[in-house]
Amino acid sequence: MATALVLVVLPPVWRTTRHLVTLVHEAGHAVVAVLTGRRLNGIRLHSDTSGLTVSSGKPRGAGMIATTAAGYLAPAALGLGSVLLIDAGHTPWALYAGLATLALMLLYIRNWFGLVVVALSALAVGLLIWKAPERVQDFAALAFAWFLLVAAPRMTLDLWAHRRRVRTRTTDADILARLTILPAAVWNTIFLLLTLAALAGAVRVTDLFT
């Protein structure tokens, strides 16, 4: 947990580690797009830590809503899922799932910066799987899981600040507002509550403070 807090709280560190959260965010959009029957066209990761996932299909409906909502929830979901796997002694499953996702993302990356980020991430996970001892794998996987769990609520708070500062209304929350009857502020609140719930769930599973 302490390592995760350092990676998220310290501004100089966060400017770099946030790229990993963006990667997971866009992976969430991509995975849910495919699972809901949409066609995945491409993924871009930018040097300013923003990203874009483009899919085609029905412009409205449950599939589009789920795909749009998945981005901000993906880091928390992956973090909680990883904590559960590691706690059950299945760290390799978490690592192989991450490597498989990164390998599939390589097929859909459409810019050089995104290609470098995904390729380096895949290389790091691959080296961890095939070269690192078990205790190092457990530490690295758990540190990354807690990093995602702590970063997810921060991203939703950053979204709130961004929407107040910039009036472009092109964020995921704004798109969801146009797709549903709920305003963007409600979607932003839903993201925050669900990511905090995932963090609380992970704390409870691991008895972190007992």
Secondary structure by P-SEA (a helix, b strand, c coil): caaaaaacccaaaaaaaaaaaaaaaaaaaaaaaaaacccccbbbbcccccbbbbbbcccccaaaaaaaacccaaaaaaaaaaaaaaaaccaaaaaaaaaaaaaaaaaccccaaaaaaaaaaaaaaaaaaccccaaaaaaaaaaaaaaaaaaaaaaaaaaaaaaacccccccaaaaaaaaccccaaaaaaaaaaaaaaaaaaaaaaacccc
